[in-house]
Amino acid sequence: MTTYHTPALVPAASFDDDDFSYYYSFFHDPATAVLPDPQSHSALPLAMESTAKKRPRADDLSPSRLVALKPFASSSPPHADDDAAGEEPQDAPPPPPPPLQPGQRRLWVKDRSRDWWDRYNHPDLPEDEFRRAFRMSRATFDFLCEELGSAVAKEDTALRAAIPVRQRVAVCVWRLATGEPLRLVSRRFGLGISTCHKLILEVCTAIRNVLMPRSLLWPGPSDAAAAAARFEGISGIPNVMGAMYTTHIPIIAPKIGIAAYFNRRHTERKQKASYTVTIQGVVDPDGVFTDVCIGWPGSMPDDQVLEKSALYQRAKSGLLNHQWIVGGASYPLLDWVLVPYAQKNLTWAQHAFNEKIGEVQRVAKEAFTKLKARWGCLQKRTEVKLQDLPVFLGACCVLHNICEMRKEEMVPELRFELVDDEMVPENSLQSMSAMQARDSIAHNLLHHGLGGTAFL
């Protein structure tokens, strides 16, 4: 029988904000309309690596070409969006270049095919094929390009024309949608691997800076009242303004703090060492995210992730007075968090309450199912550094919201089974007033015929 080395888990009490700076808790209140300062989170700045010069692979049959010599005013290397290729293949030596003159430099560039992108960028491509490729309609894709254009556009250089905005956005959306390795993305779009990596992070950053403050919002008073009315229509439970769920995203084993990111339950289920980070999200009745907290280590239980989030701090300050966020059994019962009864021997009223609260929970779980089904990069370990993950994953949440708000239909063949372990927290009852309120709601659901089993 194959055995696996299991890193020692970090005790729950040992988690400290200073130890895990690569997280991002976003809570945007329309009343304040203040975007979190990127400088206040060490996860937000993008760590860009310099482009490395590479030799062409022996099995790569793509030809290379010599770019015309251009004069430069300084000795600094020219800016180029693509990778520098290297030497010419030995079987096809280029003609001898002219001798260099003072102030001139020579640049070798691999000639890559862009036929795949030219085909998908053509207006005659069938709409269904475009939707299957990019998980959205062409109209929504055009909307993204228009909104992000000023943030991601680059100017032409002396050596070449800049990569168009549509191609930049397409590289990012394709990578998020399929989760393909960067080497395959590079071949499809006719760009270098490091160029694709840089474009993806740049577009994700633009999504965070430009689109997140407008599409991932905590509901105002009128929207909260409308959400409560719709949730009450679903479950009969009053004053519910959101459903909460926490999922795990697989990552490559980090070099620092590996024990904290080790996910024991995923490892036992898959029989393979698994490392994850968490995404906690609150959704409205339409399955649109109104709050996200991204990036805490996978060994941290859901109740501790909640305590680390900006939502928890805002709720403690009185933001959610007389309103409920519905969570699963992995969350504690608080004055603003409503959870099902966890004991085994339930009364009729408690059983009816659990059934109804499960219908609200299902809204959040279906939203996360769509999130992972639509953006395939969330189903596999990503080629993204730990410090860049919050921006990468946050972009997926924003794009999910845009697709849902624009009524984008899911492609039928995109099926995904969402499996996350829910552990009852050590202190599941943290509010006596909330326990009394829950008992009252359960009693009213049952004796008013809303619990599915009315007494006659």
MARLUM-191920 format. One record per atom (N, C-alpha, C): residue in three letters; x, y, z. Coordinates in steps of 0.05 Angstrom, whole numbers, plus 5000, padded with zeros to 4 digits. Last residue first. Layout:
<pts>
AlaXYZ...
</pts>
This chain:
<pts>
Leu396253915248Leu393453975244Leu391953995270Phe402854135236Phe400953995255Phe398154095249Ala406554075176Ala404854235193Ala403154055211Thr411954035147Thr410653835164Thr408953985184Gly414154465120Gly413654215105Gly412254005121Gly414454935146Gly416654755149Gly416254485135Leu410155265146Leu412355325127Leu414555125128Gly405955245182Gly405755085157Gly407955145137His406655485228His405255635208His405255495181His409555135258His406755165266His405255355248Leu414755145233Leu413254895235Leu410254955240Leu416355685234Leu416355535209Leu414555285210Asn416055805288Asn414255935270Asn414155785243His420255485309His417555445318His415555555298Ala424655705282Ala423955425278Ala421155365286Ile424656215304Ile424256185276Ile423355905269Ser425756085358Ser423256225351Ser422656195321Asp430855865354Asp428655705363Asp425955825356Arg433656325336Arg433456095319Arg431155915328Ala433156645382Ala431956735357Ala431656505338Gln436156345418Gln433256395423Gln431856485398Met441156385393Met439956125397Met436956145402Ala442056935396Ala441756815370Ala440456535372Ser442656985451Ser440457125438Ser439957005410Met447356695459Met444856595471Met442456725457Ser452456545417Ser450556765424Ser448056635434Gln455556135400Gln456956365412Gln455156585419Leu456055505388Leu454055675399Leu455355905413Ser460655235373Ser458655275352Ser456455465362Asn466755165384Asn464755325398Asn462655405378Glu469054835345Glu469154765374Glu467054915390Pro464854735287Pro466854865302Pro466754795332Val464154175246Val462754335267Val464954465284Met466354195180Met466954105207Met465454285227Glu465353985116Glu464354175136Glu464854055164Asp469053945056Asp468453825083Asp467554045102Asp466453964991Asp467954095012Asp467053985039Val465353874925Val465653724950Val467453874969Leu461653944868Leu462954094889Leu462953934915Glu462453714805Glu461353634831Glu462953774853Phe460753994743Phe462653984765Phe461253904791Arg460354064674Arg459253944698Arg461453924719Leu459154324616Leu460754404640Leu459354294665Glu455654214575Glu457654014582Glu459454084605Pro452454684571Pro451354444583Pro453554234591Val454955304594Val455055104573Val454254834585Met450455744626Met452655564628Met452555364605Glu448656394602Glu447956114607Glu450555944608Glu448757034630Glu450156844613Glu449456554621Lys446457494653Lys444757254647Lys446157064627Arg449457884673Arg448757914645Arg447257664635Met450357694723Met448757944721Met447857984692Glu453657254712Glu451057214724Glu449257454720Cys458257504690Cys456757314674Cys453957274685Ile459757824734Ile459057954708Ile457357764691Asn460857424772Asn458757614776Asn457857744750His465257164747His462857014753His460457204756Leu468957584748Leu467857494722Leu465357324725Val469757604804Val468657834790Val467457754763Cys472057094812Cys469557164826Cys468257404812Cys476757134781Cys474756924775Cys472056994787Ala479457534808Ala478557584781Ala476457384773Gly480757264855Gly478857474856Gly477757544829Leu484756934837Leu482256814845Leu480057024847Phe488757324825Phe487957124805Phe485257014812Val489357584874Val488557734850Val487457544829Pro491057154907Pro488657304913Pro487557464889Leu495956954881Leu493356804880Leu490956974887Asp500757194886Asp499057294865Asp496257154864Gln503356924927Gln502657204932Gln500957324910Leu504156424903Leu502256454925Leu501456744930Lys504156434831Lys505456454857Lys503456504879Val501255964788Val501156234799Val502556234826Glu499155524758Glu501955614756Glu502155904764Thr494655144800Thr495255344781Thr498255414781Arg491354524803Arg493454694814Arg494454894793Lys484354564786Lys486954434785Lys489054634797Gln479754844787Gln479554564792Gln482254424793Leu480455354772Leu479955314801Leu479755014808Cys480655364717Cys483155394732Cys482855344762Gly475455364698Gly476755104702Gly479455124717Trp470255684710Trp473055754709Trp474655514718Arg465355414711Arg465855604690Arg468755664687Ala465755094757Ala465254964731Ala465955154708Lys466655454798Lys468755254792Lys468255124765Leu461855744795Leu464455884795Leu466555684786Lys457855354801Lys458155504776Lys460855634773Thr458955234855Thr459155024834Thr459455154807Phe457855714879Phe460655624879Phe461055394859Ala452355724871Ala453955934860Ala456855854859Glu450655274899Glu450355274869Glu452055494857Lys451755444951Lys453255224940Lys453055204909Ala448055864956Ala450955924957Ala452555694945Val443255584951Val443855804933Val446755864932Arg443455224993Arg443655114966Arg444255344946Gln442255525038Gln444955445034Gln445455345005Val436655545031Val438255795028Val441155725023Glu435455015040Glu434755135014Glu436155395009Gly437054945093Gly438554815071Gly437854925044Ile433055195120Ile435655335118Ile437455205097Lys429154795114Lys428855055102Lys431455205099Glu431354365143Glu430554325115Glu430354595101Asn432054585194Asn434454505178Asn433754465149Phe426654665208Phe428454895205Phe430854815188Ala424854135213Ala423654315193Ala425454555187His428053985257His428353845231His427254025209Gln426054325296Gln428854345288Gln429354215261Ala420754135300Ala421254415292Ala424154445283Trp421453605316Trp420153665291Trp420853945281Thr428253555343Thr425353565346Thr424153615318Leu433753105333Leu432453365328Leu429453335334Asn439352845352Asn436552805358Asn435153065356Lys444353075337Lys443252855322Lys440252825327Gln445953785328Gln445653545344Gln444153325328Ala445954245298Ala448054055292Ala447653795308Tyr441554665261Tyr442054515286Tyr443954285280Pro444655145216Pro442754935223Pro443454805250Val445555865229Val446555595220Val444555385228Leu446556535218Leu444456335224Leu445356065212Val449757085242Val450156835226Val448156625236Trp448857485278Trp448357545250Trp448857305231Asp450157285327Asp447857465326Asp447057535297Leu451956605309Leu452456875319Leu449957045317Leu454155965309Leu451656125311Leu452256385324Pro459755825265Pro458455845291Pro455856005289Tyr460155365209Tyr460255635220Tyr458955635248Ser459154865189Ser461954925196Ser462255205207Ala453954815174Ala454654715200Ala457454785208Gly453255435136Gly452955155141Gly453755075169Gly449456065141Gly451855895136Gly451255605142Val446356665125Val445956375129Val448556225122Ile446057255158Ile447457115137Ile447256825144Trp440757705177Trp442057445179Trp443757385154Gln439558285217Gln439758155191Gln441357895194His439958605262His437258495254His437258375226Asn445758915239Asn443758895260Asn441058805249Leu450658925210Leu448558725204Leu446458695226Leu454159305231Leu453159335203Leu450759155198Gly456759295280Gly453859345279Gly452659375251Ser461859125284Ser461459415288Ser458459495285Lys461558605270Lys461958665298Lys461458965304Ala461258665215Ala458858565229Ala459158625259Arg466458815203Arg464359005198Arg461758925213Gln469158345217Gln469758595231Gln467558805227Tyr466957985180Tyr466657935209Tyr467158195224Leu468658205131Leu465858185137Leu465358155167Ala474158125131Ala473158395135Ala470158395142Ser476057515166Ser474957665143Ser474157945151Lys477357195208Lys479557345195Lys478557535173Glu472756915220Glu473757105239Glu475957285228Leu472456575175Leu470456785179Leu471456995198Val476756235186Val476856405162Val474856635165Gln474655995232Gln476956175234Gln477356345210Asp470555695209Asp469855895229Asp472156095234Asp473155335175Asp471455555164Asp470955775184Pro480155215193Pro477255145192Pro475655395184Met486055165156Met484555335174Met481555265171Ser488654885117Ser488154745142Ser486554905162Gly489255245074Gly487255045073Gly486754885098Pro490155955090Pro491155675086Pro488955465089Trp486556465053Trp487556355078Trp488256055074Gly484556675003Gly487456625006Gly488356515033Ile479357145008Ile480856964991Ile483656925002Cys472757315014Cys475257315029Cys476957085018Val467557714987Val469457494985Val471757535003Asp460857904975Asp463257924992Asp464957684988Thr457057804938Thr457058074950Thr459358114969Phe456257434879Phe457857484903Phe457557774912Val450057174860Val452157374854Val453657434880Gly445556864864Gly448156724864Gly450356914856Asp440857134872Asp441557064844Asp444156914842Pro440757254927Pro438957044916Pro439556964887Asp447957334938Asp445157424940Asp443357214928Val453357054978Val451957104953Val449057204958Val459857065003Val457057115009Val455657184983Gly465556625010Gly463856814995Gly461056835005Gln472156445016Gln469656475030Gln468056685016Ile476856024993Ile475256244984Ile472656245000Thr483355785014Thr480455805016Thr479356045002Val488255334986Val487455584999Val484455604998Thr491754704995Thr489554874985Thr489655144999Tyr494554084976Tyr494954344990Tyr492954544978Ser495153394984Ser493653614973Ser494153864990Ala497652764966Ala498153004982Ala496853254969Lys492752294953Lys494952444943Lys495252694959Gln487752064961Gln490151894964Gln492552024951Lys483252364962Lys484552324936Lys486952144937Arg481852355016Arg479852284996Arg481152214969Glu486452505043Glu485252245049Glu483252165027Thr487053025022Thr489152825018Thr488052545022His482453285040His482853245011His484953035006Arg483853265095Arg481453125085Arg481553085055Arg488553575099Arg488553295107Arg486153145095Asn491954015065Asn489153955070Asn488953655074Phe497054475081Phe496454195076Phe493554135084Tyr498254985096Tyr496654955071Tyr495954665065Ala501354905141Ala498855055143Ala497055015119Ala505954655121Ala504154505139Ala501454645141Ile508755055092Ile507454835078Ile505454685095Gly511355545101Gly508755485114Gly507255255102Ile514355585037Ile514155695064Ile511455635076Lys513455354989Lys516055315001Lys516055405030Pro507155024975Pro508855254978Pro511455184992Ala504854574927Ala505854594954Ala507754834957Ile499954884886Ile502554744888Ile503654784916Ile493054824905Ile495354984898Ile497754794898Pro485854814900Pro488454674901Pro490754854892Ile481355144942Ile482555154915Ile485355014917His475255044976His478155014975His479155004947Thr469955475002Thr470955254985Thr473955264985Thr464455665040Thr467355675038Thr468255425022Tyr458756095041Tyr459955825036Tyr462955875033Met452456405056Met455356405057Met456356115054Ala447456845033Ala448156575039Ala451156545037Gly443657425055Gly445857295041Gly446257015050Met439557625085Met440557795063Met442857665047Val433757485119Val436157365108Val437057535084Asn428857635142Asn431257795147Asn433857665138Pro425556995155Pro425657285150Pro428457395154Ile424356405120Ile426056525142Ile426256815136Gly422056175077Gly420256255099Gly421756385122Ser425056055032Ser425255885056Ser423255945078Ile423756374988Ile424956114984Ile424655935008Gly421756845011Gly420056684993Gly421056404987Glu426256995037Glu423956915053Glu421956765036Phe429457144994Phe430256915010Phe427956815028Arg426357584977Arg426657354960Arg427557114975Ala426857935021Ala424157845012Ala424357604994Ala432358015022Ala430957885045Ala428257775037Ala433158294974Ala434258024977Ala432957875000Ala430358764986Ala429458594964Ala430558314966Ala433558955028Ala430758895033Ala429558715011Ala438359035001Ala438258835023Ala435358755029Asp436959434965Asp437659174954Asp437558964976Ser436059855003Ser433859764986Ser434459484974Pro441259885030Pro438759825044Pro436459725026Gly446159544987Gly445159765002Gly442459695015Pro450358964988Pro447859094980Pro447159334999Trp457159004969Trp455258944991Trp452659094986Leu459358824904Leu458459034923Leu456758914945Leu462458754851Leu462458594875Leu461958774898Ser462359124810Ser460758884806Ser460758694830Arg465459564822Arg462859614811Arg461159364809Pro470359404843Pro468759594858Pro465959644847Met471959034799Met471058934825Met469559144841Leu473659324754Leu471059204754Leu470059114782Val478759574766Val476759704750Val473959594754Asn481959244798Asn481959534802Asn479559664789Arg480958714780Arg480658784809Arg480359084812Ile482158764726Ile479458684734Ile478958754763Ala487558894730Ala485659094719Ala482759024727Thr489458414749Thr489758654765Thr487858864756Cys488358084705Cys487058034731Cys487158274749Val491758324668Val488958344663Val487458284689Glu496758204692Glu496058484686Glu493058514683Leu496757644693Leu496757794718Leu495958084714Ile496557544637Ile494457444655Ile494457604681Leu501357774619Leu498757884610Leu496557794629Lys505257444643Lys505057734650Lys502357844642His504156964617His503956984646His503657274655Cys505157104564Cys502557024572Cys502157044602Thr510757214568Thr508857424560Thr506057354568Ser512756714581Ser512956924601Ser511157164594Ile511556464531Ile510456364557Ile510456584578Gly509856884475Gly511656744492Gly510356664518Leu504456734428Leu505956914446Leu507856744463Gly500256494400Gly502656584386Gly504356774402Phe495956274425Phe495856554419Phe498356664405Arg497355724429Arg494755804417Arg494856094408Arg502255714455Arg502055614427Arg499455714414Ser500955924506Ser502856064489Ser502655974460Val497655534525Val496455804520Val498355954501Leu501555144532Leu499455104512Leu498055364506Arg504655364573Arg505955294547Arg503855254525Leu501155434615Leu501955674601Leu503355594574Pro495754954616Pro498455034623Pro499355274605Glu488855144624Glu491055024609Glu493755124619Gly484255314648Gly486355224665Gly488655094651Thr479755524621Thr480655244615Thr482655144635Ala478756034642Ala476555854634Ala477455564632Leu483656274650Leu481856234673Leu479656034666Arg485556274597Arg487056144618Arg485356084642Trp481656594571Trp482056314563Trp483556154585Val482357084598Val479856944600Val480156644593Cys487757204582Cys487057174610Cys484457014613Val487357224526Val489357054539Val488556994567Ala483457624519Ala482857344511Ala484857154524Val486158084534Val483857994550Val483257704544Arg489858104492Arg490758094520Arg488557984538Gln486658134447Gln488357894451Gln489257874480Arg484258634456Arg482558394454Arg484258144458Val488758984455Val487158944480Val485558684478Pro494558734418Pro491958874420Pro490458804446Ile501258854433Ile499258654432Ile496558784436Ala504559364393Ala503659244419Ala501559044415Ala509259254341Ala506659354350Ala505859214376Arg516459334350Arg513959194341Arg511559334352Leu520759674361Leu521259414348Leu518659284337Ala519060134385Ala520660164360Ala520959894346Thr512359984406Thr515160044411Thr516560074384Asp505660214421Asp507560084404Asp510460164411Glu502860174488Glu503660324464Glu505660154447Lys497459794514Lys500259864514Lys500860014487Ala491759704557Ala492859774531Ala495759864534Val489459624607Val491359424597Val492659494571Ala486160064618Ala487859964639Ala489959764629Ser482960164574Ser484860374583Ser486860274603Gly480059664571Gly481859754550Gly483859954560Leu476259464604Leu479059434612Leu481059564593Glu471359574578Glu471759674605Glu474759664614Glu472159324528Glu471659614529Glu472159724557Cys472958794543Cys475058934529Cys474659234530Leu467958684567Leu470358674583Leu472658834569Phe464558734522Phe464158904545Phe466758914562Asp466358304491Asp466858584481Asp466458784504Phe464457894524Phe467357924520Phe467958204510Thr458957974518Thr460258014545Thr463258044542Ala458557854463Ala457758114473Ala458958174500Arg460157324459Arg461857524448Arg461157804458Ser458956994523Ser458157074496Ser460157284486Met463256534557Met461556774556Met460956834527Arg467156154555Arg465256134577Arg463456384579Phe470556114512Phe471156324532Phe469156334554Ala468855654483Ala471655704487Ala472155894510Arg463255674482Arg464555444493Arg467455494499Arg462656174455Arg461756144483Arg463055894496Phe464656054404Phe465956254420Phe465256224450Glu460755674389Glu463555594391Glu465155794408Asp456155984388Asp456355754406Asp459255674410Glu457256354346Glu457056444374Glu457356224394Pro462156204296Pro459556164308Pro459556234337Leu466056724267Leu466056484284Leu463356444297Asp466157204240Asp464456984229Asp464556734246Pro469957534265Pro467057584270Pro465257364259His475557214294His474157284270His471157324275Asn478057014337Asn477657304337Asn476057394313Tyr478956494324Tyr476956544345Tyr476356844347Arg482856554283Arg480356424278Arg478156494298Asp487056804310Asp485756944287Asp483056824281Trp488456404345Trp487156644355Trp485856794333Trp490556024309Trp488355954327Trp486956204337Asp494756304283Asp492356214268Asp490056154286Arg499556484298Arg497256594312Arg494656514298Ser505956204307Ser503456214292Ser501156314309Arg512056574316Arg509956394326Arg507356424310Asp518556644310Asp516156694294Asp514056494301Lys522656914360Lys521456674349Lys518956754334Val527657384349Val524957344358Val523857094344Trp533557734367Trp532457494354Trp529757434366Leu536458354357Leu534558204372Leu533457974355Arg542058784364Arg540758584349Arg538858414366Arg543159504365Arg542959244378Arg541459044361Gln547160094359Gln545359904348Gln545459644364Gly551160444375Gly548360514382Gly546360324371Pro555360344318Pro555060454346Pro552160524351Gln553259774280Gln554260044282Gln553860144310Leu554859104262Leu553459294280Leu554859564279Pro554558854195Pro556058924219Pro554559134236Pro548858454177Pro550758674172Pro552258744198Pro548757734184Pro547658004189Pro549758214183Pro548557224136Pro550257374155Pro549157654159Pro542256884136Pro544457014122Pro546057184142Pro541456334183Pro540556584170Pro542856704154Pro541155624174Pro542555864184Pro541656114169Ala537955124186Ala537155344169Ala538455604178Asp540054754221Asp539454664194Asp538554884176Gln540555004270Gln542954954255Gln542454874226Pro536155544286Pro536655264283Pro539055214264Glu539156134317Glu537656004295Glu538155704295Glu538656274388Glu540156234363Glu538356104342Gly533356654415Gly535856524418Gly537156484391Ala528456984433Ala528556704426Ala531356594429Ala525257354482Ala527457334463Ala528057044457Asp518157404485Asp520657294495Asp522757324473Asp514558034476Asp514957754473Asp517657664483Asp514358574483Asp512358424497Asp512958124497Ala520158964497Ala518658784478Ala516758624494His524659484499His522259364511His520859204489Pro531859384492Pro529259484482Pro526959344496Pro536559504545Pro535359334525Pro532659434517Ser540660104547Ser538759924560Ser537359754539Ser544060484526Ser544960204525Ser543060014537Ser540260954486Ser541660864510Ser542460584506Ala537961034437Ala539361264449Ala541061174473Phe538460584383Phe537460644410Phe539260864422Pro536560374317Pro538260524335Pro536960574362Lys535359704296Lys534259964303Lys536160114321Leu535259204247Leu536759344267Leu535459624271Ala529658754240Ala531458964230Ala532759114252Val530058094267Val528758354266Val530658564256Leu530257484238Leu531957694249Leu530557954245Arg526456914259Arg527157124240Arg528757334254Ser525256214258Ser525856464272Ser526556664251Pro520155694254Pro522555844245Pro522956094261Ser518555134294Ser517855404286Ser520355554277Leu519454644313Leu520054684284Leu519354964275Asp522254394369Asp520554614360Asp521354684331Asp525754034390Asp523453924375Asp521554134365Ala529354354416Ala530354194394Ala528054084377Arg527255024432Arg527354734437Arg528154584412Pro531255604430Pro529055454420Pro529455154426Arg533455904492Arg534055784466Arg531655624456Lys531456514523Lys531356224521Lys532256144493Lys532057014572Lys532556934545Lys532756624543Ala526657204615Ala529157064611Ala529556994582Thr523957794639Thr523757584618Thr526557464614Ser523257864710Ser524357944684Ser524357724664Glu517157794743Glu519857704738Glu520757804711Met513058144787Met513658084759Met516658004757Ala508558104833Ala511458064831Ala512057964803Leu503758594844Leu504558364828Leu507558344827Pro500658754906Pro502558824885Pro503458574870Leu497258434942Leu496258564918Leu498358644898Ala499258214987Ala498558024966Ala497858164940Ser500058595024Ser502458505010Ser501758314988His495959125028His495958835027His498358755012Ser496359675024Ser495959565051Ser495959265051Gln496659824972Gln499159824987Gln498859695015Pro491459824954Pro493159604947Pro495659594962Asp486259994997Asp488860084987Asp490659854979Pro479659844977Pro481959784994Pro484559874981Leu475460374958Leu476860134949Leu479260084967Val469660604985Val472560634986Val473860374978Ala464160694994Ala465360704967Ala468260754968Thr460560745036Thr463160875038Thr464560895012Ala456060505015Ala455760745031Ala458360895034Pro457660034991Pro456960264974Pro456560524989Asp463159695015Asp460559805023Asp459860045005His466559145002His466159414991His463359504997Phe471258745025Phe468558825033Phe468159115023Phe475658235017Phe474558465004Phe471758515014Ser481557995037Ser478858005046Ser477558265035Tyr486757615019Tyr485357855011Tyr482457835018Tyr493457395034Tyr490557355033Tyr489257625026Tyr498957325048Tyr497957295021Tyr494957225021Ser500957325098Ser500257585087Ser499057565059Phe501356985150Phe500056935124Phe499157195113Asp503557195196Asp504756955184Asp503756905156Asp500357605213Asp503057675203Asp504357435190Asp495757345231Asp495657505207Asp498457565196Asp496556675252Asp496956965258Asp496957115231Phe494856075284Phe494656245260Phe494856535268Ser494755765329Ser497355885322Ser497156055297Ala490055515340Ala490555755354Ala493055905345Ala490255055309Ala488455275301Ala489155525315Pro496854805295Pro494454825312Pro492855075305Val498654545233Val499054775251Val496554795269Leu500253865223Leu498454085220Leu499054305241Ala505953575194Ala504553635218Ala502753885215Pro505153255130Pro506253465147Pro504653505172Thr505552595114Thr503552795123Thr504853005140His507452205062His508452355085His506452575091Tyr503951615046Tyr504451895041Tyr505452025066Thr504350965016Thr504051145040Thr504951425032Thr501150434983Thr502750684982Thr502250855006Met501749765000Met500050005000Met501850255000
</pts>
